[in-house]
Amino acid sequence: MWRYLKRLVIGKPLKTMDEGGQALTKFKALALLSSDALSSVAYGTEQITTVLITLSAAALMYQLYVAALVLVLLFAITMSYRQIIRAYPSGGGAYVVASTNWGRPAGLVAGGSLLVDYMLTVAVSVTSGTEAITSAVPALANYQVLIAVLIVIAIMALNLRGMRESASFLTFPVYFFIIMIIGMILWGIMNIASGNLTYHASAAVGAPVQGMTLVLFLRAFSSGSSSLTGVEAISNAVPNFKRPKRKNAANTLAIMSLVLAVFFGGITYLSYYLGIKPQADNTVLSQIATAVFGHGLFYYLLQLATALILAVAANTGFSAFPILAYNLAKDKFLPHAYMDRGDRLGYSNGIISLAVGAIALIFIFHGKTTLLIPLYAVGVFVPFTLSQSGMIVHWLRERGQWWWMKAAVNFLGALISLGLVVFLFLLHFGNVWPYLIVMPLLLYMFFRIHVHYKRVAAQLRVVAKEKAAIHDYDGATVIVLVSNVTRVTAQAVNYARSIGDYVIAMHVSFDENPEKEHKTAAEFKETFPDVRFVDIHSSYRSIATPTLRFCDVIAKRAAERNFSTTVLVPQFVPKKPWQNILHNQTSLRLRAVLNSRENIIVSTYNYHLKE
C-alpha cells in the first residue's frame, strides 16, 4: 500500500543516467530559484512603511530613500554572487566561500544560518501567501495556520517528484506574477502621467519631517532589506543548471536581480505617490492594486498571482536547502543521509527535513509573517557578510584582471550587510534573539557529528603498513531462541547445527501456564535429543532481559574457549507485507537488545509463508 501511494505522489523511479534531463534552463531556473526573491516585493515595501508610519504619515516620504539604499545593496550583492558563481561553481554559496577564505568555523556559521534561513523562507513565504488569500477571502482568516501547513506539504510532495517537474509547475505562477506586476506598474505610471491617478503623498520629496531620526531610518532600512532574501539561492544551486553551468547561473541571477529592482522600485514609488498606509487587514500591494485597477477582474487576478507566488516562493528553499545540506554532509558536518538521492534523483531527506522545520516554525509563530521577518533577515545577512568579505580575501589571494574593482564591490556589499546585521540586533533584538541560541546549538551539533565521523573513520581505517588484526576462532557457539516448537524453530535449529560446533536452544517460560511450558520443553527434547535445551524462568513479562543475561553468560564462556557466539532469532515472514501488523514484533525487540553486545553476533532466520 505504501509503495503504491509513494508512486502515486512522487511518480516512478528515474534511472541514474536520467540526471542530465533534470538540469535547468534559464527559463525554468528563473521560475524555480527566483520565486522567493521576486515574491518578497509583496511585503518588502510594506515592512518599510510599517516602520515609518509609527512616526507620522509624512515620514512615509522616506520610503523612497530607503528603497534607493536597498537597490544599492541589491547591486552589490548581485555582483558579488555572480563572482561567487564563477569562482565556486560546485554550489554551497556562502558556506563554501566562507569556509575557503575565512576557515571552517566561519563557513559553518554561514551554512547554519542558511539552513535556518531556508526554513524561514518557506515559513515566511507560505504565511505571506495565506495572508494574501485571507485579504481577498476574509472568511478564511481563522484557518491561516492550517492553510499554510497544507501548502508546505503540497510543495514538499512536488519537489519529491523531481526538479524538472517542480520547475514546470512553477513556471505559470512565477511568470503570471511577473506579468501582473509589470502590468500594474506600467498601468499605474501611465495613469499618473495622464492625470487619472491623483497625487496623495503625505509629504513632498525632500520636505522636512518633524521627529525623523537616523535610528528610525535604519529600522526601516533593515526591515525593507528583507526584499533581498533569496538572492543567494542561485549561487547555491549552480550544479542544477544546464551546461555551461556558470554562465547560465550568472545570467539567471542578473535577470532575476533586474526584475526584482524594477518591481521593488516601482511598487515603492506607487506606494509613495498614492499615499498608501499599511493596514492590518489589507496589504500595501492590495491597496495599490485597488487604486490602479479598482475592484475589478485585474485586481483579483493580481491578488491570485500574489498568493500563488508567495505560496510557491517556498520552493526556492526546497531547491537550495538540499544542496547546502549535501555540501555540509559531504564535509561530515551533517548526517550522510543528506547525500542520498531519492527515486526521482532529488535529495529527498533534505526536502523532507526542510518541510518539517518550516511547519514547526509556522506553529511556533502562529502563522504571523511580521514576527518572522527580522529573524529571517538576520539569517540572510550574516551569510551575505561572510561571503562578500570572503570574496575580498579571495581577490587579495588570486588577484587577476580588475581584481581591485571586484574587491571594492564586495567591500561595499559586506559593509552594508554587516551594518544591517548590527542594526537588526540593536533595533529588533526582541525578534532576533533566538538566533543567538540557535546558532551555538547548530555549531555544537555540526562539530559533534564531525567528531563522530572522524572517530568512526579512524577505527575502520586499515593502515597500509600494518597487517589488519584478524581474529581466528577455534569454534562457534550458536544460541537459537525458541518460543515454541514449529517449522520455523525446526529449520532454524537445523541451520544452527550446520554452522555451529555447539548449539543451545533457549526458551523463556512464565508462571501463567506451567503445563504449556513443560509440554514445549518435552516436545523440543523429543524432536532434537542431541541439542541442549535451556528453559529460563521469568517472573515478569519480559523476554528481552532474561535472554540478554543468558547470552552474556554463554558468550563469556565461549570466549574462554576462543569460540564465537551467534544468537539466531527465528521469525516467519507473511506473504503479504501488510500482514506484519497482525503479529507481534518480538524478534525486532530481541535484535535491538542483543545488538548492544559487541561479543555477540546476531543473525535472523527467516521462514517465508506460502499462503
C-alpha positions in Angstrom: 0.0 0.0 0.0 2.8 2.4 0.9 4.7 1.6 -2.3 1.6 2.3 -4.4 0.9 5.5 -2.6 4.5 6.6 -2.9 4.4 6.0 -6.7 1.1 8.0 -6.9 2.6 11.0 -5.1 6.1 11.2 -6.4 6.0 9.1 -9.6 8.0 6.1 -10.8 11.8 6.0 -10.1 14.2 7.6 -12.6 17.4 6.0 -13.8 20.6 7.5 -12.6 21.5 8.2 -16.2 18.4 10.4 -16.4 20.0 13.0 -14.1 21.1 15.2 -17.0 17.5 15.5 -18.1 16.7 17.1 -14.7 19.1 20.1 -15.4 17.5 23.5 -15.6 17.4 26.0 -18.5 17.5 29.7 -17.7 13.7 30.0 -18.3 12.9 27.2 -15.8 15.6 28.2 -13.3 14.2 31.7 -13.1 10.8 30.2 -12.1 12.4 27.6 -9.7 15.0 29.8 -8.0 13.8 33.3 -8.1 10.3 32.9 -6.7 11.5 33.8 -3.2 13.3 37.0 -4.2 10.5 38.2 -6.5 7.8 37.4 -4.1 9.5 39.5 -1.4 8.3 42.6 -3.2 4.8 41.7 -1.9 5.9 42.5 1.7 9.2 44.5 1.3 7.7 47.9 0.8 5.0 47.1 3.5 7.8 46.4 6.0 9.3 49.9 5.3 6.0 51.7 5.6 5.0 49.8 8.8 8.1 51.2 10.5 7.9 54.8 9.1 4.1 55.2 9.9 4.9 54.8 13.6 6.2 58.4 13.4 3.7 60.0 11.1 2.2 59.8 7.7 4.6 62.5 6.4 7.5 60.1 7.3 6.3 57.8 4.5 8.2 60.1 2.1 11.5 58.4 3.4 10.4 55.1 1.8 11.9 56.4 -1.4 15.3 57.0 0.2 15.2 53.6 1.9 14.3 51.9 -1.4 17.2 53.6 -3.1 19.7 52.3 -0.5 18.1 48.8 -0.7 18.7 48.9 -4.5 22.4 49.8 -4.0 22.7 46.8 -1.7 21.0 44.7 -4.3 23.5 45.7 -6.9 26.5 45.0 -4.7 25.1 41.6 -3.6 24.2 40.6 -7.2 27.7 41.5 -8.5 29.2 39.6 -5.5 27.2 36.4 -6.1 28.0 36.5 -9.9 31.6 36.4 -8.8 30.9 33.5 -6.4 29.2 31.5 -9.1 32.2 31.8 -11.4 34.8 31.2 -8.6 32.9 28.4 -6.8 30.6 26.6 -9.3 30.2 23.5 -7.1 27.3 25.1 -5.2 27.1 25.8 -1.5 27.3 29.6 -1.9 28.2 31.4 1.2 29.1 28.2 3.1 31.8 27.2 0.6 33.1 30.8 0.2 33.4 31.5 3.9 34.9 28.0 4.6 37.6 28.5 1.9 38.5 32.1 2.8 37.7 32.5 6.5 38.1 29.0 7.7 35.7 26.2 8.7 34.1 27.9 11.7 33.0 30.9 9.7 31.8 28.6 6.9 29.7 26.7 9.5 28.2 29.9 10.8 27.2 30.8 7.2 25.9 27.3 6.4 24.0 27.0 9.7 22.4 30.5 9.1 21.3 29.5 5.7 19.9 26.2 6.8 17.7 28.0 9.3 17.0 30.8 6.8 15.7 28.4 4.2 13.3 27.0 6.8 12.2 30.6 7.5 12.0 31.2 3.7 9.4 28.5 3.5 7.5 29.7 6.6 7.5 33.4 5.6 6.6 32.7 2.0 3.7 30.4 2.9 2.4 32.6 5.7 2.6 35.6 3.4 0.7 33.7 0.8 -2.1 32.8 3.2 -2.3 36.4 4.3 -2.9 37.4 0.6 -5.6 34.7 0.4 -7.3 35.9 3.6 -7.1 39.5 2.4 -9.2 38.5 -0.6 -11.3 36.0 1.3 -11.7 37.2 4.9 -13.8 34.2 5.9 -10.6 32.0 5.8 -8.8 34.1 8.3 -9.3 31.6 11.2 -7.7 28.8 9.1 -4.5 30.6 8.3 -2.2 28.1 10.0 -3.9 25.1 8.5 -3.8 26.5 5.0 0.0 27.3 5.4 0.8 23.7 6.6 -1.2 22.2 3.7 0.7 24.4 1.2 4.1 23.3 2.7 3.1 19.6 2.4 2.0 20.2 -1.2 5.2 21.9 -2.2 7.2 19.1 -0.5 5.4 16.5 -2.5 6.0 18.5 -5.7 9.8 18.6 -5.0 9.9 14.9 -4.2 8.7 14.4 -7.8 11.9 15.9 -9.1 13.4 19.2 -10.1 12.2 19.2 -13.6 8.5 18.7 -12.7 8.6 21.3 -9.9 10.2 23.8 -12.3 7.5 23.1 -14.9 4.8 23.5 -12.3 6.2 26.8 -11.0 6.6 28.4 -14.5 2.9 29.5 -14.5 2.6 31.2 -11.1 6.0 32.9 -11.4 5.6 34.3 -14.9 1.9 35.1 -14.2 3.1 37.2 -11.2 5.8 38.9 -13.3 3.2 39.8 -16.0 0.7 41.1 -13.4 3.2 43.3 -11.5 4.7 44.7 -14.7 1.1 45.4 -15.9 0.2 47.1 -12.6 3.4 49.3 -12.6 3.1 50.3 -16.2 -0.7 51.0 -15.9 -0.1 53.0 -12.8 2.6 55.1 -14.3 0.6 55.7 -17.4 -2.4 56.8 -15.3 -0.1 59.1 -13.3 1.3 60.6 -16.5 -2.3 61.1 -17.9 -3.5 62.6 -14.6 -6.0 59.7 -13.9 -4.3 58.9 -10.6 -4.3 61.7 -8.1 -1.2 62.6 -6.1 -1.9 61.7 -2.5 1.5 61.6 -0.9 1.5 62.9 2.7 4.7 64.9 2.2 6.7 66.1 -0.9 10.2 64.6 -1.5 12.8 66.5 0.5 10.2 68.1 2.8 11.4 68.2 6.5 9.6 65.7 8.7 9.5 66.5 12.4 10.8 63.8 14.7 12.6 61.8 12.0 15.8 60.2 13.3 18.6 58.1 11.9 17.6 55.2 14.1 14.1 55.2 12.6 15.5 55.4 9.1 17.8 52.4 9.8 15.0 50.4 11.3 13.0 51.0 8.1 16.1 50.0 6.0 16.7 46.9 8.0 13.1 45.8 7.6 13.0 46.7 3.9 16.1 44.7 3.2 14.0 41.6 3.6 13.2 42.1 -0.1 16.7 40.8 -0.9 16.2 37.4 0.7 16.5 34.6 -1.8 19.1 36.4 -4.0 21.8 33.9 -2.8 19.7 30.8 -3.8 21.1 30.6 -7.4 24.7 30.5 -6.2 23.8 27.5 -4.0 22.1 25.7 -6.9 24.7 26.1 -9.7 25.1 22.3 -10.2 21.4 22.2 -11.2 21.9 24.3 -14.4 22.4 23.1 -17.9 25.9 23.5 -19.3 27.6 25.9 -19.4 26.5 25.9 -15.7 28.5 29.1 -14.6 27.3 31.2 -17.5 23.6 30.2 -17.3 23.6 30.6 -13.5 25.2 34.0 -13.6 22.9 35.3 -16.3 19.8 33.9 -14.5 21.0 35.8 -11.4 21.4 39.1 -13.4 17.9 38.7 -14.9 16.3 38.0 -11.5 18.0 41.0 -9.9 17.0 43.3 -12.7 13.3 42.2 -12.4 13.5 42.5 -8.6 14.9 46.0 -8.8 12.2 47.2 -11.2 9.4 45.6 -9.1 10.7 46.9 -5.8 11.3 50.4 -7.1 8.0 50.6 -9.0 5.9 49.4 -6.1 7.6 51.7 -3.6 7.1 54.7 -5.9 3.4 53.9 -6.4 3.0 53.4 -2.6 4.5 56.9 -2.0 2.6 58.6 -4.8 -0.8 57.2 -3.8 -0.2 57.9 -0.1 -0.7 54.2 0.8 -0.7 53.5 4.5 -0.2 50.0 6.0 -3.4 48.3 7.3 -3.8 45.3 9.5 -6.4 43.6 7.2 -5.3 44.9 3.8 -1.8 44.6 2.4 0.0 47.5 0.8 0.2 45.7 -2.5 -3.6 45.1 -2.4 -4.2 48.8 -1.8 -2.0 49.8 -4.7 -3.8 47.3 -6.9 -7.2 48.7 -5.8 -6.0 52.3 -6.7 -4.6 51.2 -10.1 -7.2 48.6 -11.2 -10.2 49.2 -9.0 -12.0 46.2 -7.5 -12.5 44.6 -10.9 -11.1 41.5 -12.6 -7.5 42.7 -12.7 -7.4 43.3 -9.0 -8.4 39.7 -8.3 -6.0 38.4 -10.8 -3.2 40.3 -9.1 -4.2 39.0 -5.7 -4.4 35.5 -7.1 -0.9 35.9 -8.7 0.5 37.3 -5.4 -1.0 34.4 -3.4 0.4 31.9 -5.9 3.9 33.2 -6.0 4.1 33.7 -2.2 2.9 30.1 -1.7 5.4 28.7 -4.3 8.2 31.1 -3.2 8.9 28.4 -0.6 10.2 26.3 -3.5 13.4 28.4 -3.5 14.2 27.0 -0.1 13.3 23.5 -1.3 15.7 23.9 -4.2 18.7 25.3 -2.3 18.4 23.7 1.2 19.1 20.1 -0.1 22.2 21.1 -1.9 23.6 23.1 1.0 22.8 20.1 3.3 24.6 17.9 0.8 27.7 20.0 1.0 27.7 20.0 4.8 27.1 16.2 4.8 30.0 15.8 2.3 32.3 17.6 4.7 30.9 15.4 7.5 29.0 18.1 9.4 25.6 16.7 8.8 24.4 13.1 8.6 25.4 11.3 5.4 21.7 10.6 4.7 21.6 14.1 3.2 23.9 12.9 0.4 21.5 10.2 -0.7 19.3 10.8 -3.7 15.7 9.6 -3.8 13.9 7.7 -6.6 13.4 10.9 -8.5 17.1 11.8 -8.2 16.5 14.6 -5.7 17.9 14.9 -2.2 14.7 13.6 -0.6 16.0 13.7 3.0 16.8 17.4 2.7 13.4 18.1 1.2 11.5 16.3 4.0 13.7 17.9 6.8 13.0 21.4 5.4 9.3 20.8 5.3 9.2 19.5 8.9 11.3 22.5 10.1 9.1 25.0 8.3 5.9 23.5 9.6 7.3 23.7 13.2 8.1 27.4 12.6 4.6 28.1 11.4 3.1 26.6 14.5 5.6 28.3 16.8 4.9 31.8 15.3 1.2 31.1 14.7 1.5 31.9 11.0 2.3 35.6 11.6 4.8 36.9 8.9 5.7 40.1 10.8 7.1 38.0 13.7 9.4 36.1 11.3 10.8 38.9 9.1 13.6 40.2 11.4 14.9 36.7 12.3 14.6 35.9 8.6 16.7 38.9 7.6 19.5 38.0 10.2 19.7 34.5 8.7 20.3 36.1 5.3 22.6 39.0 6.0 25.1 37.0 8.2 25.9 34.8 5.3 25.9 37.8 3.0 28.5 39.5 5.2 30.7 36.4 5.4 30.5 35.5 1.7 31.2 39.1 0.4 34.1 39.7 2.9 35.3 36.2 2.0 35.4 37.2 -1.7 37.7 40.2 -0.7 40.1 37.6 0.7 39.7 35.6 -2.5 40.7 38.5 -4.7 43.6 39.5 -2.5 44.9 36.0 -2.9 44.0 35.3 -6.6 44.4 38.9 -8.0 43.6 38.7 -11.7 42.2 41.4 -14.0 40.4 44.3 -12.4 40.6 42.5 -9.1 40.6 45.7 -7.1 37.3 46.8 -8.6 35.7 43.5 -7.9 37.0 43.6 -4.3 35.6 47.2 -4.0 32.1 45.9 -4.9 32.5 43.1 -2.4 33.6 45.6 0.3 30.5 47.8 -0.3 28.2 44.8 0.0 30.0 43.4 3.0 29.9 46.8 4.8 26.2 47.4 4.2 25.4 43.8 5.1 27.4 44.0 8.3 25.7 47.3 9.2 22.4 45.6 8.7 23.2 42.7 11.0 24.3 45.2 13.7 21.1 47.3 13.2 18.9 44.2 13.4 20.4 43.1 16.7 20.3 46.6 18.1 16.9 47.6 16.8 15.0 44.3 16.6 16.6 42.4 19.4 13.2 41.2 20.7 12.6 39.3 17.5 16.2 38.2 16.6 17.5 36.9 20.0 16.6 33.3 19.1 19.5 33.4 16.6 22.0 33.7 19.5 20.6 30.5 20.9 20.0 28.5 17.7 23.4 29.2 16.1 25.6 27.9 19.0 23.4 24.8 19.2 23.8 24.2 15.5 27.6 24.7 15.7 27.7 22.3 18.6 25.7 19.8 16.5 28.0 20.2 13.5 31.2 19.6 15.5 29.7 16.6 17.4 28.7 15.0 14.1 32.1 15.8 12.6 34.0 14.3 15.6 31.8 11.1 15.3 32.6 10.6 11.7 36.4 11.2 12.3 36.4 8.7 15.1 34.5 6.1 13.0 36.9 6.6 10.1 39.9 6.2 12.4 38.5 3.0 13.9 37.6 1.5 10.5 40.7 2.6 8.6 43.2 -0.2 7.7 46.7 1.1 7.9 48.7 0.0 4.9 51.9 -0.7 6.7 50.2 -2.8 9.4 48.6 -6.1 8.9 44.9 -6.0 9.8 44.2 -7.8 13.0 42.1 -10.9 12.1 40.6 -13.0 14.9 40.8 -16.7 14.3 38.1 -18.7 16.2 38.5 -22.3 17.2 34.8 -22.9 17.0 31.3 -21.5 17.0 28.6 -21.5 19.6 25.0 -20.9 18.3 22.1 -20.0 20.6 18.7 -20.5 19.0 15.8 -18.6 20.6 12.8 -20.8 20.9 9.2 -19.7 21.7 7.5 -23.0 20.8 8.2 -25.9 18.5 7.2 -25.1 15.0 8.5 -25.5 11.4 10.3 -22.2 11.9 12.1 -23.5 15.0 12.9 -26.8 13.5 14.5 -25.4 10.4 16.4 -22.7 12.5 17.8 -25.4 14.7 18.9 -27.5 11.7 20.6 -24.4 10.2 22.3 -23.7 13.5 23.7 -27.2 13.6 25.1 -26.7 10.1 27.2 -23.7 11.1 27.9 -24.2 14.8 30.1 -26.6 16.8 27.9 -26.2 19.9 24.2 -25.4 19.7 21.9 -24.3 22.5 18.2 -23.8 22.3 17.0 -21.2 24.8 13.3 -20.7 25.9 11.8 -18.2 28.3 8.9 -19.5 30.4 6.3 -17.7 32.6 4.2 -18.6 35.6 0.8 -18.3 34.0 0.7 -21.7 32.1 3.3 -24.2 33.5 1.7 -27.1 31.7 2.2 -25.5 28.3 5.9 -24.7 29.2 6.6 -28.3 30.2 4.9 -29.5 27.0 7.1 -27.2 24.9 10.3 -28.5 26.7 9.3 -32.1 26.3 8.3 -31.7 22.6 11.7 -30.0 21.8 13.8 -32.7 23.6 11.9 -35.4 21.7 12.4 -33.6 18.3 16.1 -32.7 18.9 17.5 -35.0 21.6 21.1 -34.1 20.7 20.5 -30.3 21.2 20.8 -28.7 24.7 17.6 -27.1 25.7 17.7 -24.4 28.4 14.4 -23.1 30.0 14.9 -19.7 31.6 12.1 -18.9 34.1 10.9 -15.3 34.3 8.5 -13.9 37.0 7.9 -10.9 34.8 6.5 -10.4 31.3 9.9 -9.6 29.9 11.7 -11.8 27.3 14.5 -9.4 26.4 16.1 -9.1 29.9 16.5 -12.9 30.7 17.6 -13.6 27.1 20.3 -10.9 27.3 21.6 -12.2 30.7 21.8 -15.8 29.4 23.5 -14.8 26.2 26.1 -12.8 28.2 26.9 -15.8 30.3 27.3 -18.1 27.3 29.3 -15.6 25.3 31.7 -15.2 28.2 32.2 -19.0 28.5 32.6 -19.2 24.7 35.3 -16.5 24.7 37.3 -18.6 27.2 37.4 -21.4 24.7 38.1 -19.0 21.8 34.6 -19.7 20.3 32.4 -17.1 18.6 28.9 -16.6 19.9 26.0 -16.3 17.5 22.4 -15.7 18.6 19.9 -17.0 15.9 16.5 -15.3 16.0 13.9 -17.3 14.1 10.9 -15.5 12.6 8.3 -16.1 9.9 7.6 -13.7 7.1 4.0 -13.3 5.9 3.3 -13.5 2.2 1.7 -10.0 2.2 3.7 -7.2 3.8 0.6 -5.6 5.4 0.1 -8.8 7.4 3.1 -8.0 9.5 0.9 -5.7 11.6 -1.2 -8.7 12.7 1.7 -10.3 14.5 3.9 -9.1 17.4 7.4 -7.9 16.8 9.2 -9.7 19.5 12.1 -10.5 17.2 12.7 -6.8 16.5 12.9 -6.1 20.2 15.3 -9.0 20.8 17.6 -8.0 18.0 17.7 -4.4 19.2 18.7 -5.5 22.7 21.3 -8.1 21.6 22.9 -5.6 19.2 24.2 -3.7 22.2 26.7 -6.5 22.8 30.0 -6.4 20.8 30.9 -10.0 21.6 27.6 -11.4 20.3 26.8 -11.9 16.6 23.0 -11.5 15.9 21.5 -13.4 13.0 18.0 -13.8 11.7 16.5 -17.0 10.3 13.5 -16.1 8.0 10.8 -18.7 7.2 8.6 -17.4 4.4 4.9 -18.4 4.5 3.5 -19.5 1.2 -0.2 -18.6 1.8 
